[in-house]
Amino acid sequence: EVSVNRGESLTFTNNDEFIHQIYVQASGFAFDSDERNPGQDITETFTAPGTFEVRCHIHPKMKLVVHVK
């Protein structure tokens, strides 16, 4: 879990040996990245307050909870 202020960005770096594609699908805030190869980054700005689960389309057990104040 991580907490950020509204308007802050998080950078997700694929430090794995597999492709990842992350997303958030929630009321009031959503994003869906392209597939990212190992070593690539995804930067997303969290523009709405709330608690959001960042998930991976390819690996559904992966989850990060982001609290936006």
All heavy atoms as a GROMACS GRO file, in nm:
protein
  552
    1GLU      N    1   0.084  -0.119   0.000
    1GLU     CA    2   0.000   0.000   0.000
    1GLU      C    3   0.088   0.123   0.000
    1GLU      O    4   0.197   0.122   0.057
    1GLU     CB    5  -0.093   0.002   0.121
    1GLU     CG    6  -0.199  -0.104   0.116
    1GLU     CD    7  -0.305  -0.087   0.224
    1GLU    OE1    8  -0.330   0.027   0.267
    1GLU    OE2    9  -0.360  -0.190   0.265
    2VAL      N   10   0.037   0.229  -0.062
    2VAL     CA   11   0.109   0.355  -0.068
    2VAL      C   12   0.006   0.468  -0.061
    2VAL      O   13  -0.108   0.451  -0.104
    2VAL     CB   14   0.196   0.364  -0.196
    2VAL    CG1   15   0.111   0.362  -0.322
    2VAL    CG2   16   0.287   0.483  -0.194
    3SER      N   17   0.047   0.581  -0.005
    3SER     CA   18  -0.039   0.699   0.002
    3SER      C   19   0.026   0.814  -0.073
    3SER      O   20   0.147   0.834  -0.064
    3SER     CB   21  -0.062   0.742   0.147
    3SER     OG   22  -0.133   0.642   0.218
    4VAL      N   23  -0.057   0.887  -0.149
    4VAL     CA   24  -0.011   1.005  -0.223
    4VAL      C   25  -0.116   1.114  -0.210
    4VAL      O   26  -0.230   1.088  -0.172
    4VAL     CB   27   0.014   0.974  -0.373
    4VAL    CG1   28   0.123   0.870  -0.390
    4VAL    CG2   29  -0.113   0.930  -0.442
    5ASN      N   30  -0.076   1.236  -0.241
    5ASN     CA   31  -0.170   1.346  -0.247
    5ASN      C   32  -0.231   1.353  -0.387
    5ASN      O   33  -0.166   1.317  -0.485
    5ASN     CB   34  -0.100   1.478  -0.215
    5ASN     CG   35  -0.057   1.485  -0.071
    5ASN    OD1   36  -0.132   1.450   0.020
    5ASN    ND2   37   0.066   1.528  -0.048
    6ARG      N   38  -0.354   1.401  -0.393
    6ARG     CA   39  -0.419   1.418  -0.523
    6ARG      C   40  -0.331   1.504  -0.614
    6ARG      O   41  -0.276   1.605  -0.570
    6ARG     CB   42  -0.556   1.483  -0.506
    6ARG     CG   43  -0.634   1.491  -0.635
    6ARG     CD   44  -0.770   1.543  -0.610
    6ARG     NE   45  -0.759   1.678  -0.556
    6ARG     CZ   46  -0.843   1.776  -0.582
    6ARG    NH1   47  -0.948   1.754  -0.658
    6ARG    NH2   48  -0.826   1.894  -0.530
    7GLY      N   49  -0.314   1.462  -0.737
    7GLY     CA   50  -0.232   1.534  -0.833
    7GLY      C   51  -0.089   1.482  -0.842
    7GLY      O   52  -0.014   1.519  -0.932
    8GLU      N   53  -0.049   1.397  -0.747
    8GLU     CA   54   0.085   1.338  -0.752
    8GLU      C   55   0.088   1.219  -0.848
    8GLU      O   56  -0.013   1.153  -0.869
    8GLU     CB   57   0.131   1.294  -0.613
    8GLU     CG   58   0.165   1.408  -0.522
    8GLU     CD   59   0.224   1.362  -0.390
    8GLU    OE1   60   0.179   1.259  -0.336
    8GLU    OE2   61   0.315   1.432  -0.343
    9SER      N   62   0.206   1.193  -0.900
    9SER     CA   63   0.226   1.081  -0.992
    9SER      C   64   0.304   0.970  -0.924
    9SER      O   65   0.387   0.995  -0.836
    9SER     CB   66   0.304   1.127  -1.116
    9SER     OG   67   0.231   1.224  -1.185
   10LEU      N   68   0.276   0.849  -0.967
   10LEU     CA   69   0.354   0.732  -0.927
   10LEU      C   70   0.416   0.673  -1.052
   10LEU      O   71   0.351   0.664  -1.156
   10LEU     CB   72   0.266   0.627  -0.861
   10LEU     CG   73   0.214   0.656  -0.722
   10LEU    CD1   74   0.122   0.543  -0.676
   10LEU    CD2   75   0.328   0.673  -0.624
   11THR      N   76   0.541   0.631  -1.040
   11THR     CA   77   0.608   0.562  -1.150
   11THR      C   78   0.624   0.416  -1.112
   11THR      O   79   0.677   0.384  -1.006
   11THR     CB   80   0.745   0.625  -1.181
   11THR    OG1   81   0.724   0.761  -1.220
   11THR    CG2   82   0.816   0.550  -1.292
   12PHE      N   83   0.574   0.331  -1.199
   12PHE     CA   84   0.582   0.187  -1.181
   12PHE      C   85   0.688   0.136  -1.277
   12PHE      O   86   0.675   0.152  -1.398
   12PHE     CB   87   0.447   0.121  -1.213
   12PHE     CG   88   0.333   0.175  -1.129
   12PHE    CD1   89   0.263   0.288  -1.169
   12PHE    CD2   90   0.298   0.113  -1.011
   12PHE    CE1   91   0.158   0.337  -1.093
   12PHE    CE2   92   0.193   0.161  -0.934
   12PHE     CZ   93   0.123   0.274  -0.975
   13THR      N   94   0.793   0.075  -1.224
   13THR     CA   95   0.900   0.022  -1.306
   13THR      C   96   0.888  -0.130  -1.311
   13THR      O   97   0.875  -0.194  -1.207
   13THR     CB   98   1.039   0.060  -1.249
   13THR    OG1   99   1.047   0.202  -1.242
   13THR    CG2  100   1.151   0.007  -1.337
   14ASN      N  101   0.890  -0.183  -1.431
   14ASN     CA  102   0.882  -0.328  -1.447
   14ASN      C  103   1.020  -0.386  -1.421
   14ASN      O  104   1.104  -0.394  -1.509
   14ASN     CB  105   0.832  -0.365  -1.587
   14ASN     CG  106   0.816  -0.514  -1.603
   14ASN    OD1  107   0.852  -0.591  -1.515
   14ASN    ND2  108   0.761  -0.557  -1.715
   15ASN      N  109   1.043  -0.428  -1.298
   15ASN     CA  110   1.169  -0.491  -1.258
   15ASN      C  111   1.159  -0.643  -1.264
   15ASN      O  112   1.237  -0.713  -1.200
   15ASN     CB  113   1.208  -0.448  -1.116
   15ASN     CG  114   1.255  -0.305  -1.112
   15ASN    OD1  115   1.316  -0.257  -1.206
   15ASN    ND2  116   1.225  -0.236  -1.005
   16ASP      N  117   1.064  -0.691  -1.338
   16ASP     CA  118   1.038  -0.833  -1.350
   16ASP      C  119   1.092  -0.882  -1.484
   16ASP      O  120   1.135  -0.802  -1.568
   16ASP     CB  121   0.885  -0.854  -1.344
   16ASP     CG  122   0.844  -0.992  -1.299
   16ASP    OD1  123   0.931  -1.080  -1.288
   16ASP    OD2  124   0.724  -1.011  -1.274
   17GLU      N  125   1.087  -1.011  -1.507
   17GLU     CA  126   1.130  -1.065  -1.636
   17GLU      C  127   1.013  -1.090  -1.730
   17GLU      O  128   1.029  -1.146  -1.837
   17GLU     CB  129   1.210  -1.195  -1.616
   17GLU     CG  130   1.134  -1.302  -1.543
   17GLU     CD  131   1.220  -1.422  -1.507
   17GLU    OE1  132   1.329  -1.402  -1.452
   17GLU    OE2  133   1.176  -1.534  -1.533
   18PHE      N  134   0.894  -1.046  -1.689
   18PHE     CA  135   0.772  -1.066  -1.766
   18PHE      C  136   0.711  -0.932  -1.808
   18PHE      O  137   0.733  -0.830  -1.744
   18PHE     CB  138   0.668  -1.143  -1.684
   18PHE     CG  139   0.720  -1.273  -1.631
   18PHE    CD1  140   0.754  -1.285  -1.497
   18PHE    CD2  141   0.735  -1.382  -1.713
   18PHE    CE1  142   0.801  -1.404  -1.446
   18PHE    CE2  143   0.783  -1.503  -1.664
   18PHE     CZ  144   0.816  -1.514  -1.530
   19ILE      N  145   0.629  -0.934  -1.911
   19ILE     CA  146   0.552  -0.817  -1.953
   19ILE      C  147   0.441  -0.792  -1.850
   19ILE      O  148   0.383  -0.887  -1.797
   19ILE     CB  149   0.491  -0.841  -2.093
   19ILE    CG1  150   0.601  -0.849  -2.198
   19ILE    CG2  151   0.388  -0.735  -2.128
   19ILE    CD1  152   0.551  -0.890  -2.336
   20HIS      N  153   0.412  -0.664  -1.823
   20HIS     CA  154   0.300  -0.627  -1.736
   20HIS      C  155   0.216  -0.520  -1.805
   20HIS      O  156   0.266  -0.444  -1.888
   20HIS     CB  157   0.350  -0.574  -1.602
   20HIS     CG  158   0.417  -0.678  -1.519
   20HIS    ND1  159   0.347  -0.779  -1.456
   20HIS    CD2  160   0.548  -0.699  -1.488
   20HIS    CE1  161   0.431  -0.856  -1.390
   20HIS    NE2  162   0.554  -0.810  -1.408
   21GLN      N  163   0.089  -0.515  -1.769
   21GLN     CA  164  -0.004  -0.413  -1.819
   21GLN      C  165  -0.094  -0.376  -1.702
   21GLN      O  166  -0.180  -0.456  -1.663
   21GLN     CB  167  -0.085  -0.467  -1.937
   21GLN     CG  168  -0.181  -0.365  -1.994
   21GLN     CD  169  -0.262  -0.421  -2.109
   21GLN    OE1  170  -0.259  -0.540  -2.138
   21GLN    NE2  171  -0.336  -0.335  -2.175
   22ILE      N  172  -0.076  -0.257  -1.645
   22ILE     CA  173  -0.149  -0.222  -1.523
   22ILE      C  174  -0.268  -0.132  -1.553
   22ILE      O  175  -0.273  -0.063  -1.655
   22ILE     CB  176  -0.056  -0.159  -1.418
   22ILE    CG1  177   0.003  -0.028  -1.467
   22ILE    CG2  178   0.052  -0.258  -1.377
   22ILE    CD1  179   0.079   0.047  -1.359
   23TYR      N  180  -0.362  -0.136  -1.460
   23TYR     CA  181  -0.484  -0.056  -1.476
   23TYR      C  182  -0.549  -0.028  -1.342
   23TYR      O  183  -0.524  -0.096  -1.244
   23TYR     CB  184  -0.584  -0.129  -1.568
   23TYR     CG  185  -0.645  -0.252  -1.505
   23TYR    CD1  186  -0.769  -0.246  -1.442
   23TYR    CD2  187  -0.578  -0.374  -1.507
   23TYR    CE1  188  -0.825  -0.359  -1.384
   23TYR    CE2  189  -0.635  -0.487  -1.449
   23TYR     CZ  190  -0.758  -0.479  -1.388
   23TYR     OH  191  -0.813  -0.589  -1.330
   24VAL      N  192  -0.633   0.076  -1.342
   24VAL     CA  193  -0.726   0.106  -1.234
   24VAL      C  194  -0.861   0.127  -1.300
   24VAL      O  195  -0.871   0.198  -1.400
   24VAL     CB  196  -0.687   0.234  -1.156
   24VAL    CG1  197  -0.801   0.278  -1.064
   24VAL    CG2  198  -0.561   0.213  -1.076
   25GLN      N  199  -0.962   0.063  -1.246
   25GLN     CA  200  -1.098   0.085  -1.296
   25GLN      C  201  -1.187   0.110  -1.176
   25GLN      O  202  -1.227   0.016  -1.106
   25GLN     CB  203  -1.146  -0.035  -1.376
   25GLN     CG  204  -1.276  -0.008  -1.447
   25GLN     CD  205  -1.301  -0.109  -1.557
   25GLN    OE1  206  -1.222  -0.199  -1.580
   25GLN    NE2  207  -1.411  -0.093  -1.624
   26ALA      N  208  -1.214   0.238  -1.151
   26ALA     CA  209  -1.295   0.276  -1.035
   26ALA      C  210  -1.384   0.393  -1.074
   26ALA      O  211  -1.356   0.465  -1.169
   26ALA     CB  212  -1.204   0.315  -0.919
   27SER      N  213  -1.486   0.413  -0.998
   27SER     CA  214  -1.574   0.527  -1.019
   27SER      C  215  -1.496   0.656  -0.995
   27SER      O  216  -1.436   0.673  -0.889
   27SER     CB  217  -1.693   0.519  -0.924
   27SER     OG  218  -1.776   0.630  -0.939
   28GLY      N  219  -1.490   0.743  -1.093
   28GLY     CA  220  -1.422   0.871  -1.078
   28GLY      C  221  -1.276   0.873  -1.116
   28GLY      O  222  -1.215   0.978  -1.126
   29PHE      N  223  -1.215   0.754  -1.138
   29PHE     CA  224  -1.074   0.751  -1.178
   29PHE      C  225  -1.043   0.617  -1.243
   29PHE      O  226  -1.080   0.512  -1.189
   29PHE     CB  227  -0.981   0.772  -1.058
   29PHE     CG  228  -0.836   0.771  -1.094
   29PHE    CD1  229  -0.780   0.878  -1.161
   29PHE    CD2  230  -0.756   0.662  -1.065
   29PHE    CE1  231  -0.646   0.878  -1.198
   29PHE    CE2  232  -0.622   0.661  -1.100
   29PHE     CZ  233  -0.567   0.768  -1.166
   30ALA      N  234  -0.977   0.623  -1.358
   30ALA     CA  235  -0.938   0.499  -1.428
   30ALA      C  236  -0.819   0.527  -1.517
   30ALA      O  237  -0.800   0.639  -1.566
   30ALA     CB  238  -1.055   0.446  -1.510
   31PHE      N  239  -0.737   0.426  -1.538
   31PHE     CA  240  -0.635   0.428  -1.641
   31PHE      C  241  -0.604   0.285  -1.681
   31PHE      O  242  -0.635   0.190  -1.609
   31PHE     CB  243  -0.508   0.503  -1.599
   31PHE     CG  244  -0.421   0.431  -1.498
   31PHE    CD1  245  -0.329   0.334  -1.536
   31PHE    CD2  246  -0.429   0.462  -1.363
   31PHE    CE1  247  -0.249   0.270  -1.444
   31PHE    CE2  248  -0.349   0.399  -1.270
   31PHE     CZ  249  -0.259   0.302  -1.311
   32ASP      N  250  -0.546   0.269  -1.799
   32ASP     CA  251  -0.512   0.137  -1.852
   32ASP      C  252  -0.386   0.155  -1.936
   32ASP      O  253  -0.390   0.220  -2.040
   32ASP     CB  254  -0.627   0.084  -1.936
   32ASP     CG  255  -0.618  -0.065  -1.961
   32ASP    OD1  256  -0.512  -0.125  -1.936
   32ASP    OD2  257  -0.719  -0.122  -2.008
   33SER      N  258  -0.276   0.098  -1.890
   33SER     CA  259  -0.149   0.116  -1.960
   33SER      C  260  -0.138   0.020  -2.078
   33SER      O  261  -0.213  -0.077  -2.091
   33SER     CB  262  -0.031   0.090  -1.866
   33SER     OG  263  -0.016  -0.049  -1.843
   34ASP      N  264  -0.041   0.047  -2.164
   34ASP     CA  265  -0.001  -0.049  -2.266
   34ASP      C  266   0.085  -0.155  -2.197
   34ASP      O  267   0.128  -0.137  -2.084
   34ASP     CB  268   0.084   0.019  -2.373
   34ASP     CG  269   0.004   0.122  -2.452
   34ASP    OD1  270  -0.118   0.104  -2.467
   34ASP    OD2  271   0.066   0.219  -2.499
   35GLU      N  272   0.110  -0.264  -2.268
   35GLU     CA  273   0.203  -0.365  -2.216
   35GLU      C  274   0.341  -0.304  -2.203
   35GLU      O  275   0.384  -0.228  -2.291
   35GLU     CB  276   0.208  -0.487  -2.308
   35GLU     CG  277   0.081  -0.568  -2.306
   35GLU     CD  278   0.089  -0.689  -2.396
   35GLU    OE1  279   0.188  -0.706  -2.471
   35GLU    OE2  280  -0.006  -0.770  -2.392
   36ARG      N  281   0.410  -0.334  -2.094
   36ARG     CA  282   0.544  -0.282  -2.070
   36ARG      C  283   0.640  -0.398  -2.051
   36ARG      O  284   0.616  -0.488  -1.973
   36ARG     CB  285   0.548  -0.190  -1.949
   36ARG     CG  286   0.458  -0.070  -1.962
   36ARG     CD  287   0.499   0.016  -2.082
   36ARG     NE  288   0.397   0.113  -2.112
   36ARG     CZ  289   0.413   0.243  -2.103
   36ARG    NH1  290   0.529   0.293  -2.067
   36ARG    NH2  291   0.313   0.323  -2.131
   37ASN      N  292   0.749  -0.393  -2.124
   37ASN     CA  293   0.853  -0.494  -2.116
   37ASN      C  294   0.940  -0.472  -1.993
   37ASN      O  295   0.939  -0.363  -1.933
   37ASN     CB  296   0.940  -0.489  -2.241
   37ASN     CG  297   0.865  -0.536  -2.364
   37ASN    OD1  298   0.799  -0.638  -2.360
   37ASN    ND2  299   0.874  -0.460  -2.472
   38PRO      N  300   1.018  -0.573  -1.956
   38PRO     CA  301   1.111  -0.555  -1.844
   38PRO      C  302   1.198  -0.431  -1.863
   38PRO      O  303   1.244  -0.402  -1.974
   38PRO     CB  304   1.195  -0.683  -1.848
   38PRO     CG  305   1.101  -0.785  -1.905
   38PRO     CD  306   1.022  -0.710  -2.009
   39GLY      N  307   1.213  -0.354  -1.754
   39GLY     CA  308   1.294  -0.233  -1.757
   39GLY      C  309   1.217  -0.107  -1.795
   39GLY      O  310   1.269   0.003  -1.778
   40GLN      N  311   1.095  -0.120  -1.843
   40GLN     CA  312   1.018  -0.002  -1.882
   40GLN      C  313   0.937   0.052  -1.764
   40GLN      O  314   0.904  -0.020  -1.671
   40GLN     CB  315   0.923  -0.035  -1.998
   40GLN     CG  316   0.995  -0.064  -2.127
   40GLN     CD  317   0.898  -0.085  -2.241
   40GLN    OE1  318   0.803  -0.161  -2.230
   40GLN    NE2  319   0.922  -0.015  -2.351
   41ASP      N  320   0.904   0.183  -1.773
   41ASP     CA  321   0.828   0.253  -1.670
   41ASP      C  322   0.687   0.285  -1.718
   41ASP      O  323   0.663   0.301  -1.838
   41ASP     CB  324   0.894   0.386  -1.633
   41ASP     CG  325   1.028   0.370  -1.566
   41ASP    OD1  326   1.053   0.263  -1.507
   41ASP    OD2  327   1.108   0.465  -1.572
   42ILE      N  328   0.598   0.300  -1.621
   42ILE     CA  329   0.464   0.353  -1.642
   42ILE      C  330   0.446   0.460  -1.536
   42ILE      O  331   0.462   0.433  -1.417
   42ILE     CB  332   0.355   0.245  -1.624
   42ILE    CG1  333   0.376   0.130  -1.721
   42ILE    CG2  334   0.216   0.305  -1.635
   42ILE    CD1  335   0.296   0.005  -1.686
   43THR      N  336   0.415   0.583  -1.577
   43THR     CA  337   0.390   0.691  -1.481
   43THR      C  338   0.245   0.734  -1.494
   43THR      O  339   0.198   0.764  -1.604
   43THR     CB  340   0.484   0.810  -1.507
   43THR    OG1  341   0.619   0.767  -1.493
   43THR    CG2  342   0.457   0.923  -1.408
   44GLU      N  343   0.175   0.735  -1.382
   44GLU     CA  344   0.035   0.776  -1.378
   44GLU      C  345   0.014   0.881  -1.270
   44GLU      O  346   0.070   0.871  -1.162
   44GLU     CB  347  -0.057   0.656  -1.350
   44GLU     CG  348  -0.071   0.561  -1.466
   44GLU     CD  349  -0.137   0.621  -1.589
   44GLU    OE1  350  -0.220   0.715  -1.574
   44GLU    OE2  351  -0.105   0.574  -1.698
   45THR      N  352  -0.067   0.981  -1.303
   45THR     CA  353  -0.103   1.086  -1.209
   45THR      C  354  -0.240   1.052  -1.150
   45THR      O  355  -0.335   1.027  -1.224
   45THR     CB  356  -0.107   1.222  -1.279
   45THR    OG1  357   0.022   1.247  -1.337
   45THR    CG2  358  -0.141   1.333  -1.181
   46PHE      N  359  -0.247   1.054  -1.018
   46PHE     CA  360  -0.370   1.022  -0.948
   46PHE      C  361  -0.445   1.152  -0.922
   46PHE      O  362  -0.408   1.229  -0.833
   46PHE     CB  363  -0.340   0.944  -0.820
   46PHE     CG  364  -0.298   0.802  -0.849
   46PHE    CD1  365  -0.170   0.773  -0.894
   46PHE    CD2  366  -0.389   0.699  -0.838
   46PHE    CE1  367  -0.132   0.644  -0.924
   46PHE    CE2  368  -0.353   0.568  -0.867
   46PHE     CZ  369  -0.224   0.541  -0.911
   47THR      N  370  -0.548   1.177  -1.001
   47THR     CA  371  -0.617   1.306  -1.004
   47THR      C  372  -0.740   1.314  -0.915
   47THR      O  373  -0.798   1.421  -0.901
   47THR     CB  374  -0.658   1.339  -1.148
   47THR    OG1  375  -0.740   1.233  -1.199
   47THR    CG2  376  -0.535   1.356  -1.237
   48ALA      N  377  -0.781   1.202  -0.857
   48ALA     CA  378  -0.902   1.200  -0.775
   48ALA      C  379  -0.871   1.139  -0.639
   48ALA      O  380  -0.792   1.046  -0.629
   48ALA     CB  381  -1.011   1.118  -0.844
   49PRO      N  382  -0.932   1.192  -0.534
   49PRO     CA  383  -0.913   1.131  -0.402
   49PRO      C  384  -0.987   0.998  -0.392
   49PRO      O  385  -1.087   0.976  -0.461
   49PRO     CB  386  -0.973   1.234  -0.306
   49PRO     CG  387  -1.072   1.309  -0.388
   49PRO     CD  388  -1.021   1.308  -0.528
   50GLY      N  389  -0.935   0.912  -0.308
   50GLY     CA  390  -1.000   0.782  -0.288
   50GLY      C  391  -0.897   0.672  -0.267
   50GLY      O  392  -0.777   0.699  -0.257
   51THR      N  393  -0.944   0.550  -0.263
   51THR     CA  394  -0.859   0.433  -0.251
   51THR      C  395  -0.877   0.350  -0.377
   51THR      O  396  -0.990   0.317  -0.413
   51THR     CB  397  -0.894   0.351  -0.127
   51THR    OG1  398  -0.871   0.432  -0.011
   51THR    CG2  399  -0.808   0.226  -0.116
   52PHE      N  400  -0.766   0.320  -0.444
   52PHE     CA  401  -0.770   0.254  -0.574
   52PHE      C  402  -0.680   0.132  -0.575
   52PHE      O  403  -0.571   0.135  -0.518
   52PHE     CB  404  -0.726   0.351  -0.684
   52PHE     CG  405  -0.804   0.479  -0.684
   52PHE    CD1  406  -0.749   0.594  -0.630
   52PHE    CD2  407  -0.932   0.484  -0.734
   52PHE    CE1  408  -0.820   0.713  -0.629
   52PHE    CE2  409  -1.005   0.602  -0.731
   52PHE     CZ  410  -0.949   0.716  -0.679
   53GLU      N  411  -0.725   0.026  -0.641
   53GLU     CA  412  -0.643  -0.093  -0.661
   53GLU      C  413  -0.580  -0.087  -0.799
   53GLU      O  414  -0.651  -0.080  -0.899
   53GLU     CB  415  -0.728  -0.220  -0.650
   53GLU     CG  416  -0.771  -0.252  -0.511
   53GLU     CD  417  -0.841  -0.388  -0.502
   53GLU    OE1  418  -0.866  -0.452  -0.606
   53GLU    OE2  419  -0.870  -0.428  -0.389
   54VAL      N  420  -0.448  -0.090  -0.802
   54VAL     CA  421  -0.375  -0.100  -0.928
   54VAL      C  422  -0.355  -0.249  -0.952
   54VAL      O  423  -0.298  -0.319  -0.868
   54VAL     CB  424  -0.240  -0.027  -0.921
   54VAL    CG1  425  -0.165  -0.040  -1.053
   54VAL    CG2  426  -0.260   0.120  -0.885
   55ARG      N  427  -0.402  -0.298  -1.065
   55ARG     CA  428  -0.396  -0.441  -1.097
   55ARG      C  429  -0.321  -0.461  -1.228
   55ARG      O  430  -0.303  -0.368  -1.306
   55ARG     CB  431  -0.538  -0.498  -1.113
   55ARG     CG  432  -0.633  -0.475  -0.997
   55ARG     CD  433  -0.592  -0.540  -0.869
   55ARG     NE  434  -0.594  -0.683  -0.874
   55ARG     CZ  435  -0.657  -0.760  -0.789
   55ARG    NH1  436  -0.727  -0.706  -0.691
   55ARG    NH2  437  -0.651  -0.890  -0.798
   56CYS      N  438  -0.281  -0.585  -1.254
   56CYS     CA  439  -0.215  -0.623  -1.379
   56CYS      C  440  -0.310  -0.711  -1.459
   56CYS      O  441  -0.357  -0.813  -1.407
   56CYS     CB  442  -0.083  -0.698  -1.351
   56CYS     SG  443   0.004  -0.752  -1.499
   57HIS      N  444  -0.336  -0.673  -1.586
   57HIS     CA  445  -0.422  -0.755  -1.672
   57HIS      C  446  -0.363  -0.895  -1.692
   57HIS      O  447  -0.435  -0.993  -1.700
   57HIS     CB  448  -0.436  -0.691  -1.811
   57HIS     CG  449  -0.531  -0.578  -1.817
   57HIS    ND1  450  -0.666  -0.590  -1.794
   57HIS    CD2  451  -0.511  -0.447  -1.846
   57HIS    CE1  452  -0.725  -0.474  -1.809
   57HIS    NE2  453  -0.633  -0.385  -1.840
   58ILE      N  454  -0.233  -0.903  -1.702
   58ILE     CA  455  -0.166  -1.028  -1.735
   58ILE      C  456  -0.151  -1.118  -1.612
   58ILE      O  457  -0.156  -1.240  -1.622
   58ILE     CB  458  -0.029  -0.998  -1.799
   58ILE    CG1  459  -0.052  -0.919  -1.929
   58ILE    CG2  460   0.049  -1.126  -1.827
   58ILE    CD1  461   0.073  -0.854  -1.985
   59HIS      N  462  -0.133  -1.057  -1.496
   59HIS     CA  463  -0.113  -1.131  -1.371
   59HIS      C  464  -0.216  -1.084  -1.269
   59HIS      O  465  -0.187  -0.996  -1.187
   59HIS     CB  466   0.030  -1.109  -1.319
   59HIS     CG  467   0.134  -1.138  -1.421
   59HIS    ND1  468   0.192  -1.040  -1.498
   59HIS    CD2  469   0.188  -1.256  -1.460
   59HIS    CE1  470   0.279  -1.096  -1.580
   59HIS    NE2  471   0.278  -1.227  -1.560
   60PRO      N  472  -0.337  -1.139  -1.271
   60PRO     CA  473  -0.447  -1.086  -1.189
   60PRO      C  474  -0.425  -1.092  -1.038
   60PRO      O  475  -0.495  -1.023  -0.965
   60PRO     CB  476  -0.567  -1.171  -1.230
   60PRO     CG  477  -0.516  -1.281  -1.314
   60PRO     CD  478  -0.376  -1.249  -1.356
   61LYS      N  479  -0.330  -1.169  -0.990
   61LYS     CA  480  -0.304  -1.174  -0.846
   61LYS      C  481  -0.222  -1.055  -0.797
   61LYS      O  482  -0.216  -1.030  -0.677
   61LYS     CB  483  -0.233  -1.304  -0.809
   61LYS     CG  484  -0.321  -1.426  -0.824
   61LYS     CD  485  -0.250  -1.550  -0.777
   61LYS     CE  486  -0.343  -1.670  -0.792
   61LYS     NZ  487  -0.280  -1.793  -0.746
   62MET      N  488  -0.162  -0.981  -0.891
   62MET     CA  489  -0.081  -0.865  -0.853
   62MET      C  490  -0.172  -0.748  -0.819
   62MET      O  491  -0.268  -0.720  -0.892
   62MET     CB  492   0.015  -0.827  -0.966
   62MET     CG  493   0.116  -0.935  -0.997
   62MET     SD  494   0.226  -0.888  -1.131
   62MET     CE  495   0.336  -0.779  -1.040
   63LYS      N  496  -0.142  -0.679  -0.708
   63LYS     CA  497  -0.228  -0.568  -0.666
   63LYS      C  498  -0.146  -0.471  -0.582
   63LYS      O  499  -0.064  -0.512  -0.500
   63LYS     CB  500  -0.345  -0.621  -0.585
   63LYS     CG  501  -0.432  -0.514  -0.523
   63LYS     CD  502  -0.548  -0.571  -0.446
   63LYS     CE  503  -0.508  -0.624  -0.312
   63LYS     NZ  504  -0.622  -0.661  -0.226
   64LEU      N  505  -0.170  -0.342  -0.603
   64LEU     CA  506  -0.117  -0.237  -0.518
   64LEU      C  507  -0.234  -0.147  -0.481
   64LEU      O  508  -0.309  -0.102  -0.570
   64LEU     CB  509  -0.010  -0.154  -0.590
   64LEU     CG  510   0.036  -0.028  -0.516
   64LEU    CD1  511   0.115  -0.066  -0.391
   64LEU    CD2  512   0.117   0.062  -0.606
   65VAL      N  513  -0.252  -0.120  -0.354
   65VAL     CA  514  -0.356  -0.029  -0.307
   65VAL      C  515  -0.294   0.111  -0.294
   65VAL      O  516  -0.194   0.128  -0.227
   65VAL     CB  517  -0.416  -0.075  -0.173
   65VAL    CG1  518  -0.518   0.026  -0.122
   65VAL    CG2  519  -0.481  -0.213  -0.190
   66VAL      N  520  -0.358   0.209  -0.361
   66VAL     CA  521  -0.311   0.347  -0.356
   66VAL      C  522  -0.418   0.431  -0.288
   66VAL      O  523  -0.533   0.434  -0.333
   66VAL     CB  524  -0.283   0.402  -0.499
   66VAL    CG1  525  -0.235   0.546  -0.492
   66VAL    CG2  526  -0.179   0.314  -0.570
   67HIS      N  527  -0.379   0.497  -0.179
   67HIS     CA  528  -0.467   0.589  -0.107
   67HIS      C  529  -0.432   0.730  -0.154
   67HIS      O  530  -0.318   0.773  -0.139
   67HIS     CB  531  -0.447   0.578   0.044
   67HIS     CG  532  -0.471   0.440   0.097
   67HIS    ND1  533  -0.596   0.388   0.118
   67HIS    CD2  534  -0.383   0.344   0.134
   67HIS    CE1  535  -0.585   0.266   0.165
   67HIS    NE2  536  -0.457   0.235   0.175
   68VAL      N  537  -0.531   0.800  -0.210
   68VAL     CA  538  -0.509   0.936  -0.260
   68VAL      C  539  -0.586   1.031  -0.170
   68VAL      O  540  -0.708   1.019  -0.154
   68VAL     CB  541  -0.555   0.950  -0.407
   68VAL    CG1  542  -0.525   1.089  -0.459
   68VAL    CG2  543  -0.489   0.843  -0.494
   69LYS      N  544  -0.511   1.126  -0.110
   69LYS     CA  545  -0.571   1.223  -0.017
   69LYS      C  546  -0.614   1.348  -0.091
   69LYS      O  547  -0.552   1.390  -0.184
   69LYS     CB  548  -0.472   1.260   0.092
   69LYS     CG  549  -0.426   1.141   0.172
   69LYS     CD  550  -0.318   1.184   0.268
   69LYS     CE  551  -0.257   1.061   0.334
   69LYS     NZ  552  -0.148   1.094   0.421
   0.00000   0.00000   0.00000
